[in-house]
Amino acid sequence: MNRKIEIFTAGWPLCDPVVKMVQGLTCDSCEVTLYDMIKLCDDNTCLNKA
């Protein structure tokens, strides 16, 4: 079973270490998607999900 993890960041100093920690703790069947709320998505997917 694949697991999907979605991470929303906003350029804060703690974002990078937390993203690295989550990526380090995920299993092989996990899919990690990173949404940068500062850069936003071309199709506004990140805004709709947030």
CHARMM internal coordinates of N, CA and C (Angstrom, degrees):
IC EDIT
DIST 1 N 1 CA 1.4469
DIST 1 CA 1 C 1.5217
ANGL 1 N 1 CA 1 C 109.33
DIST 1 C 2 N 1.3161
ANGL 1 CA 1 C 2 N 117.28
DIHE 1 N 1 CA 1 C 2 N 123.35
DIST 2 N 2 CA 1.4575
ANGL 1 C 2 N 2 CA 121.25
DIHE 1 CA 1 C 2 N 2 CA 177.13
DIST 2 CA 2 C 1.5156
ANGL 2 N 2 CA 2 C 110.29
DIHE 1 C 2 N 2 CA 2 C -80.01
DIST 2 C 3 N 1.3053
ANGL 2 CA 2 C 3 N 114.20
DIHE 2 N 2 CA 2 C 3 N 141.36
DIST 3 N 3 CA 1.4568
ANGL 2 C 3 N 3 CA 120.41
DIHE 2 CA 2 C 3 N 3 CA 176.99
DIST 3 CA 3 C 1.5166
ANGL 3 N 3 CA 3 C 108.14
DIHE 2 C 3 N 3 CA 3 C -113.28
DIST 3 C 4 N 1.3098
ANGL 3 CA 3 C 4 N 116.27
DIHE 3 N 3 CA 3 C 4 N 141.13
DIST 4 N 4 CA 1.4527
ANGL 3 C 4 N 4 CA 120.98
DIHE 3 CA 3 C 4 N 4 CA -179.42
DIST 4 CA 4 C 1.5226
ANGL 4 N 4 CA 4 C 109.28
DIHE 3 C 4 N 4 CA 4 C -113.99
DIST 4 C 5 N 1.3126
ANGL 4 CA 4 C 5 N 115.43
DIHE 4 N 4 CA 4 C 5 N 125.60
DIST 5 N 5 CA 1.4551
ANGL 4 C 5 N 5 CA 122.09
DIHE 4 CA 4 C 5 N 5 CA 178.97
DIST 5 CA 5 C 1.5210
ANGL 5 N 5 CA 5 C 107.22
DIHE 4 C 5 N 5 CA 5 C -117.25
DIST 5 C 6 N 1.3190
ANGL 5 CA 5 C 6 N 116.70
DIHE 5 N 5 CA 5 C 6 N 126.00
DIST 6 N 6 CA 1.4530
ANGL 5 C 6 N 6 CA 121.72
DIHE 5 CA 5 C 6 N 6 CA 179.05
DIST 6 CA 6 C 1.5226
ANGL 6 N 6 CA 6 C 108.60
DIHE 5 C 6 N 6 CA 6 C -114.79
DIST 6 C 7 N 1.3270
ANGL 6 CA 6 C 7 N 115.55
DIHE 6 N 6 CA 6 C 7 N 126.53
DIST 7 N 7 CA 1.4586
ANGL 6 C 7 N 7 CA 121.49
DIHE 6 CA 6 C 7 N 7 CA -178.31
DIST 7 CA 7 C 1.5232
ANGL 7 N 7 CA 7 C 108.29
DIHE 6 C 7 N 7 CA 7 C -116.16
DIST 7 C 8 N 1.3075
ANGL 7 CA 7 C 8 N 116.46
DIHE 7 N 7 CA 7 C 8 N 129.69
DIST 8 N 8 CA 1.4630
ANGL 7 C 8 N 8 CA 122.65
DIHE 7 CA 7 C 8 N 8 CA 177.62
DIST 8 CA 8 C 1.5190
ANGL 8 N 8 CA 8 C 108.08
DIHE 7 C 8 N 8 CA 8 C -108.98
DIST 8 C 9 N 1.3459
ANGL 8 CA 8 C 9 N 116.52
DIHE 8 N 8 CA 8 C 9 N 124.69
DIST 9 N 9 CA 1.4533
ANGL 8 C 9 N 9 CA 121.07
DIHE 8 CA 8 C 9 N 9 CA 179.40
DIST 9 CA 9 C 1.5267
ANGL 9 N 9 CA 9 C 109.41
DIHE 8 C 9 N 9 CA 9 C -119.68
DIST 9 C 10 N 1.3306
ANGL 9 CA 9 C 10 N 114.87
DIHE 9 N 9 CA 9 C 10 N 161.64
DIST 10 N 10 CA 1.4634
ANGL 9 C 10 N 10 CA 119.36
DIHE 9 CA 9 C 10 N 10 CA -178.93
DIST 10 CA 10 C 1.5283
ANGL 10 N 10 CA 10 C 111.49
DIHE 9 C 10 N 10 CA 10 C -141.25
DIST 10 C 11 N 1.3293
ANGL 10 CA 10 C 11 N 117.01
DIHE 10 N 10 CA 10 C 11 N 25.94
DIST 11 N 11 CA 1.4582
ANGL 10 C 11 N 11 CA 120.05
DIHE 10 CA 10 C 11 N 11 CA 175.91
DIST 11 CA 11 C 1.5146
ANGL 11 N 11 CA 11 C 114.99
DIHE 10 C 11 N 11 CA 11 C 78.44
DIST 11 C 12 N 1.2942
ANGL 11 CA 11 C 12 N 118.48
DIHE 11 N 11 CA 11 C 12 N 11.75
DIST 12 N 12 CA 1.4631
ANGL 11 C 12 N 12 CA 120.85
DIHE 11 CA 11 C 12 N 12 CA 179.60
DIST 12 CA 12 C 1.5235
ANGL 12 N 12 CA 12 C 109.43
DIHE 11 C 12 N 12 CA 12 C -76.64
DIST 12 C 13 N 1.3250
ANGL 12 CA 12 C 13 N 118.07
DIHE 12 N 12 CA 12 C 13 N 154.18
DIST 13 N 13 CA 1.4665
ANGL 12 C 13 N 13 CA 121.00
DIHE 12 CA 12 C 13 N 13 CA -177.49
DIST 13 CA 13 C 1.5346
ANGL 13 N 13 CA 13 C 114.05
DIHE 12 C 13 N 13 CA 13 C -58.76
DIST 13 C 14 N 1.3014
ANGL 13 CA 13 C 14 N 117.91
DIHE 13 N 13 CA 13 C 14 N -28.81
DIST 14 N 14 CA 1.4682
ANGL 13 C 14 N 14 CA 119.88
DIHE 13 CA 13 C 14 N 14 CA -178.42
DIST 14 CA 14 C 1.5253
ANGL 14 N 14 CA 14 C 113.28
DIHE 13 C 14 N 14 CA 14 C -85.20
DIST 14 C 15 N 1.3151
ANGL 14 CA 14 C 15 N 118.03
DIHE 14 N 14 CA 14 C 15 N -8.81
DIST 15 N 15 CA 1.4677
ANGL 14 C 15 N 15 CA 120.34
DIHE 14 CA 14 C 15 N 15 CA -176.60
DIST 15 CA 15 C 1.5266
ANGL 15 N 15 CA 15 C 112.23
DIHE 14 C 15 N 15 CA 15 C -62.45
DIST 15 C 16 N 1.3269
ANGL 15 CA 15 C 16 N 117.89
DIHE 15 N 15 CA 15 C 16 N -50.31
DIST 16 N 16 CA 1.4621
ANGL 15 C 16 N 16 CA 120.88
DIHE 15 CA 15 C 16 N 16 CA -175.55
DIST 16 CA 16 C 1.5294
ANGL 16 N 16 CA 16 C 113.15
DIHE 15 C 16 N 16 CA 16 C -59.92
DIST 16 C 17 N 1.3486
ANGL 16 CA 16 C 17 N 119.34
DIHE 16 N 16 CA 16 C 17 N -48.79
DIST 17 N 17 CA 1.4657
ANGL 16 C 17 N 17 CA 118.32
DIHE 16 CA 16 C 17 N 17 CA 178.95
DIST 17 CA 17 C 1.5325
ANGL 17 N 17 CA 17 C 112.84
DIHE 16 C 17 N 17 CA 17 C -62.46
DIST 17 C 18 N 1.3146
ANGL 17 CA 17 C 18 N 117.31
DIHE 17 N 17 CA 17 C 18 N -36.27
DIST 18 N 18 CA 1.4631
ANGL 17 C 18 N 18 CA 120.40
DIHE 17 CA 17 C 18 N 18 CA -179.86
DIST 18 CA 18 C 1.5260
ANGL 18 N 18 CA 18 C 110.08
DIHE 17 C 18 N 18 CA 18 C -68.75
DIST 18 C 19 N 1.3368
ANGL 18 CA 18 C 19 N 117.23
DIHE 18 N 18 CA 18 C 19 N -41.71
DIST 19 N 19 CA 1.4669
ANGL 18 C 19 N 19 CA 120.79
DIHE 18 CA 18 C 19 N 19 CA 177.75
DIST 19 CA 19 C 1.5287
ANGL 19 N 19 CA 19 C 109.64
DIHE 18 C 19 N 19 CA 19 C -61.08
DIST 19 C 20 N 1.3185
ANGL 19 CA 19 C 20 N 117.32
DIHE 19 N 19 CA 19 C 20 N -45.76
DIST 20 N 20 CA 1.4694
ANGL 19 C 20 N 20 CA 121.08
DIHE 19 CA 19 C 20 N 20 CA 178.72
DIST 20 CA 20 C 1.5229
ANGL 20 N 20 CA 20 C 111.22
DIHE 19 C 20 N 20 CA 20 C -62.07
DIST 20 C 21 N 1.3303
ANGL 20 CA 20 C 21 N 117.38
DIHE 20 N 20 CA 20 C 21 N -39.04
DIST 21 N 21 CA 1.4522
ANGL 20 C 21 N 21 CA 121.06
DIHE 20 CA 20 C 21 N 21 CA 179.31
DIST 21 CA 21 C 1.5290
ANGL 21 N 21 CA 21 C 110.33
DIHE 20 C 21 N 21 CA 21 C -64.37
DIST 21 C 22 N 1.3197
ANGL 21 CA 21 C 22 N 116.66
DIHE 21 N 21 CA 21 C 22 N -46.90
DIST 22 N 22 CA 1.4690
ANGL 21 C 22 N 22 CA 120.39
DIHE 21 CA 21 C 22 N 22 CA -179.88
DIST 22 CA 22 C 1.5215
ANGL 22 N 22 CA 22 C 110.28
DIHE 21 C 22 N 22 CA 22 C -62.37
DIST 22 C 23 N 1.3333
ANGL 22 CA 22 C 23 N 117.25
DIHE 22 N 22 CA 22 C 23 N -44.64
DIST 23 N 23 CA 1.4597
ANGL 22 C 23 N 23 CA 120.36
DIHE 22 CA 22 C 23 N 23 CA 179.09
DIST 23 CA 23 C 1.5236
ANGL 23 N 23 CA 23 C 111.34
DIHE 22 C 23 N 23 CA 23 C -62.00
DIST 23 C 24 N 1.3156
ANGL 23 CA 23 C 24 N 117.33
DIHE 23 N 23 CA 23 C 24 N -35.04
DIST 24 N 24 CA 1.4637
ANGL 23 C 24 N 24 CA 121.23
DIHE 23 CA 23 C 24 N 24 CA 178.64
DIST 24 CA 24 C 1.5157
ANGL 24 N 24 CA 24 C 113.45
DIHE 23 C 24 N 24 CA 24 C -72.59
DIST 24 C 25 N 1.3233
ANGL 24 CA 24 C 25 N 117.37
DIHE 24 N 24 CA 24 C 25 N -23.30
DIST 25 N 25 CA 1.4663
ANGL 24 C 25 N 25 CA 121.60
DIHE 24 CA 24 C 25 N 25 CA -177.49
DIST 25 CA 25 C 1.5313
ANGL 25 N 25 CA 25 C 113.66
DIHE 24 C 25 N 25 CA 25 C -95.69
DIST 25 C 26 N 1.3156
ANGL 25 CA 25 C 26 N 117.14
DIHE 25 N 25 CA 25 C 26 N -7.31
DIST 26 N 26 CA 1.4612
ANGL 25 C 26 N 26 CA 119.37
DIHE 25 CA 25 C 26 N 26 CA -176.33
DIST 26 CA 26 C 1.5236
ANGL 26 N 26 CA 26 C 111.01
DIHE 25 C 26 N 26 CA 26 C -77.35
DIST 26 C 27 N 1.3234
ANGL 26 CA 26 C 27 N 114.54
DIHE 26 N 26 CA 26 C 27 N 154.72
DIST 27 N 27 CA 1.4626
ANGL 26 C 27 N 27 CA 120.48
DIHE 26 CA 26 C 27 N 27 CA 178.39
DIST 27 CA 27 C 1.5249
ANGL 27 N 27 CA 27 C 109.63
DIHE 26 C 27 N 27 CA 27 C -86.65
DIST 27 C 28 N 1.3375
ANGL 27 CA 27 C 28 N 115.95
DIHE 27 N 27 CA 27 C 28 N 173.01
DIST 28 N 28 CA 1.4589
ANGL 27 C 28 N 28 CA 120.51
DIHE 27 CA 27 C 28 N 28 CA -178.56
DIST 28 CA 28 C 1.5209
ANGL 28 N 28 CA 28 C 112.87
DIHE 27 C 28 N 28 CA 28 C -65.39
DIST 28 C 29 N 1.3131
ANGL 28 CA 28 C 29 N 117.03
DIHE 28 N 28 CA 28 C 29 N -25.56
DIST 29 N 29 CA 1.4651
ANGL 28 C 29 N 29 CA 119.53
DIHE 28 CA 28 C 29 N 29 CA -178.64
DIST 29 CA 29 C 1.5349
ANGL 29 N 29 CA 29 C 112.22
DIHE 28 C 29 N 29 CA 29 C -93.30
DIST 29 C 30 N 1.3276
ANGL 29 CA 29 C 30 N 116.95
DIHE 29 N 29 CA 29 C 30 N 9.38
DIST 30 N 30 CA 1.4646
ANGL 29 C 30 N 30 CA 120.93
DIHE 29 CA 29 C 30 N 30 CA 179.37
DIST 30 CA 30 C 1.5229
ANGL 30 N 30 CA 30 C 110.62
DIHE 29 C 30 N 30 CA 30 C -90.80
DIST 30 C 31 N 1.3176
ANGL 30 CA 30 C 31 N 114.72
DIHE 30 N 30 CA 30 C 31 N 140.03
DIST 31 N 31 CA 1.4576
ANGL 30 C 31 N 31 CA 121.52
DIHE 30 CA 30 C 31 N 31 CA 175.35
DIST 31 CA 31 C 1.5238
ANGL 31 N 31 CA 31 C 107.35
DIHE 30 C 31 N 31 CA 31 C -112.15
DIST 31 C 32 N 1.3311
ANGL 31 CA 31 C 32 N 116.48
DIHE 31 N 31 CA 31 C 32 N 117.44
DIST 32 N 32 CA 1.4596
ANGL 31 C 32 N 32 CA 121.63
DIHE 31 CA 31 C 32 N 32 CA -178.59
DIST 32 CA 32 C 1.5223
ANGL 32 N 32 CA 32 C 109.03
DIHE 31 C 32 N 32 CA 32 C -102.76
DIST 32 C 33 N 1.3309
ANGL 32 CA 32 C 33 N 116.18
DIHE 32 N 32 CA 32 C 33 N 123.98
DIST 33 N 33 CA 1.4523
ANGL 32 C 33 N 33 CA 122.00
DIHE 32 CA 32 C 33 N 33 CA 176.94
DIST 33 CA 33 C 1.5182
ANGL 33 N 33 CA 33 C 108.28
DIHE 32 C 33 N 33 CA 33 C -115.44
DIST 33 C 34 N 1.3149
ANGL 33 CA 33 C 34 N 116.04
DIHE 33 N 33 CA 33 C 34 N 129.22
DIST 34 N 34 CA 1.4556
ANGL 33 C 34 N 34 CA 122.24
DIHE 33 CA 33 C 34 N 34 CA -177.74
DIST 34 CA 34 C 1.5219
ANGL 34 N 34 CA 34 C 109.29
DIHE 33 C 34 N 34 CA 34 C -108.21
DIST 34 C 35 N 1.3203
ANGL 34 CA 34 C 35 N 116.28
DIHE 34 N 34 CA 34 C 35 N 125.56
DIST 35 N 35 CA 1.4647
ANGL 34 C 35 N 35 CA 122.36
DIHE 34 CA 34 C 35 N 35 CA 177.41
DIST 35 CA 35 C 1.5157
ANGL 35 N 35 CA 35 C 108.75
DIHE 34 C 35 N 35 CA 35 C -113.26
DIST 35 C 36 N 1.3307
ANGL 35 CA 35 C 36 N 116.57
DIHE 35 N 35 CA 35 C 36 N 119.84
DIST 36 N 36 CA 1.4557
ANGL 35 C 36 N 36 CA 121.85
DIHE 35 CA 35 C 36 N 36 CA 178.14
DIST 36 CA 36 C 1.5212
ANGL 36 N 36 CA 36 C 107.97
DIHE 35 C 36 N 36 CA 36 C -95.26
DIST 36 C 37 N 1.2997
ANGL 36 CA 36 C 37 N 117.54
DIHE 36 N 36 CA 36 C 37 N 110.04
DIST 37 N 37 CA 1.4631
ANGL 36 C 37 N 37 CA 122.09
DIHE 36 CA 36 C 37 N 37 CA -175.80
DIST 37 CA 37 C 1.5296
ANGL 37 N 37 CA 37 C 112.34
DIHE 36 C 37 N 37 CA 37 C -73.26
DIST 37 C 38 N 1.3258
ANGL 37 CA 37 C 38 N 118.10
DIHE 37 N 37 CA 37 C 38 N -15.68
DIST 38 N 38 CA 1.4590
ANGL 37 C 38 N 38 CA 121.18
DIHE 37 CA 37 C 38 N 38 CA 176.89
DIST 38 CA 38 C 1.5289
ANGL 38 N 38 CA 38 C 109.44
DIHE 37 C 38 N 38 CA 38 C -78.76
DIST 38 C 39 N 1.3288
ANGL 38 CA 38 C 39 N 117.14
DIHE 38 N 38 CA 38 C 39 N -46.87
DIST 39 N 39 CA 1.4675
ANGL 38 C 39 N 39 CA 121.46
DIHE 38 CA 38 C 39 N 39 CA -179.26
DIST 39 CA 39 C 1.5199
ANGL 39 N 39 CA 39 C 111.79
DIHE 38 C 39 N 39 CA 39 C -79.46
DIST 39 C 40 N 1.3126
ANGL 39 CA 39 C 40 N 116.07
DIHE 39 N 39 CA 39 C 40 N -24.88
DIST 40 N 40 CA 1.4611
ANGL 39 C 40 N 40 CA 123.63
DIHE 39 CA 39 C 40 N 40 CA -177.84
DIST 40 CA 40 C 1.5277
ANGL 40 N 40 CA 40 C 111.66
DIHE 39 C 40 N 40 CA 40 C 60.28
DIST 40 C 41 N 1.2999
ANGL 40 CA 40 C 41 N 115.62
DIHE 40 N 40 CA 40 C 41 N 172.00
DIST 41 N 41 CA 1.4546
ANGL 40 C 41 N 41 CA 122.98
DIHE 40 CA 40 C 41 N 41 CA -179.30
DIST 41 CA 41 C 1.5212
ANGL 41 N 41 CA 41 C 108.92
DIHE 40 C 41 N 41 CA 41 C -102.96
DIST 41 C 42 N 1.3051
ANGL 41 CA 41 C 42 N 115.92
DIHE 41 N 41 CA 41 C 42 N 153.24
DIST 42 N 42 CA 1.4694
ANGL 41 C 42 N 42 CA 119.71
DIHE 41 CA 41 C 42 N 42 CA 179.55
DIST 42 CA 42 C 1.5151
ANGL 42 N 42 CA 42 C 112.08
DIHE 41 C 42 N 42 CA 42 C -61.17
DIST 42 C 43 N 1.3255
ANGL 42 CA 42 C 43 N 116.53
DIHE 42 N 42 CA 42 C 43 N -35.94
DIST 43 N 43 CA 1.4689
ANGL 42 C 43 N 43 CA 120.41
DIHE 42 CA 42 C 43 N 43 CA -175.38
DIST 43 CA 43 C 1.5334
ANGL 43 N 43 CA 43 C 112.76
DIHE 42 C 43 N 43 CA 43 C -106.11
DIST 43 C 44 N 1.3264
ANGL 43 CA 43 C 44 N 117.74
DIHE 43 N 43 CA 43 C 44 N 14.25
DIST 44 N 44 CA 1.4717
ANGL 43 C 44 N 44 CA 123.49
DIHE 43 CA 43 C 44 N 44 CA 179.46
DIST 44 CA 44 C 1.5275
ANGL 44 N 44 CA 44 C 114.61
DIHE 43 C 44 N 44 CA 44 C 63.03
DIST 44 C 45 N 1.3285
ANGL 44 CA 44 C 45 N 117.14
DIHE 44 N 44 CA 44 C 45 N 19.37
DIST 45 N 45 CA 1.4665
ANGL 44 C 45 N 45 CA 120.30
DIHE 44 CA 44 C 45 N 45 CA 177.85
DIST 45 CA 45 C 1.5155
ANGL 45 N 45 CA 45 C 110.85
DIHE 44 C 45 N 45 CA 45 C -58.68
DIST 45 C 46 N 1.3332
ANGL 45 CA 45 C 46 N 116.66
DIHE 45 N 45 CA 45 C 46 N -43.66
DIST 46 N 46 CA 1.4607
ANGL 45 C 46 N 46 CA 119.33
DIHE 45 CA 45 C 46 N 46 CA -177.18
DIST 46 CA 46 C 1.5305
ANGL 46 N 46 CA 46 C 111.69
DIHE 45 C 46 N 46 CA 46 C -63.87
DIST 46 C 47 N 1.3170
ANGL 46 CA 46 C 47 N 117.51
DIHE 46 N 46 CA 46 C 47 N -38.37
DIST 47 N 47 CA 1.4677
ANGL 46 C 47 N 47 CA 120.03
DIHE 46 CA 46 C 47 N 47 CA 177.85
DIST 47 CA 47 C 1.5248
ANGL 47 N 47 CA 47 C 111.00
DIHE 46 C 47 N 47 CA 47 C -66.05
DIST 47 C 48 N 1.3101
ANGL 47 CA 47 C 48 N 116.92
DIHE 47 N 47 CA 47 C 48 N -42.25
DIST 48 N 48 CA 1.4756
ANGL 47 C 48 N 48 CA 120.19
DIHE 47 CA 47 C 48 N 48 CA -179.78
DIST 48 CA 48 C 1.5224
ANGL 48 N 48 CA 48 C 110.96
DIHE 47 C 48 N 48 CA 48 C -65.35
DIST 48 C 49 N 1.3282
ANGL 48 CA 48 C 49 N 117.83
DIHE 48 N 48 CA 48 C 49 N -38.90
DIST 49 N 49 CA 1.4583
ANGL 48 C 49 N 49 CA 120.89
DIHE 48 CA 48 C 49 N 49 CA -179.55
DIST 49 CA 49 C 1.5269
ANGL 49 N 49 CA 49 C 111.39
DIHE 48 C 49 N 49 CA 49 C -70.63
DIST 49 C 50 N 1.3456
ANGL 49 CA 49 C 50 N 115.64
DIHE 49 N 49 CA 49 C 50 N -38.30
DIST 50 N 50 CA 1.4693
ANGL 49 C 50 N 50 CA 119.13
DIHE 49 CA 49 C 50 N 50 CA -179.15
DIST 50 CA 50 C 1.5026
ANGL 50 N 50 CA 50 C 110.10
DIHE 49 C 50 N 50 CA 50 C -68.05
END
COOR INIT
IC SEED 1 N 1 CA 1 C
IC BUILD
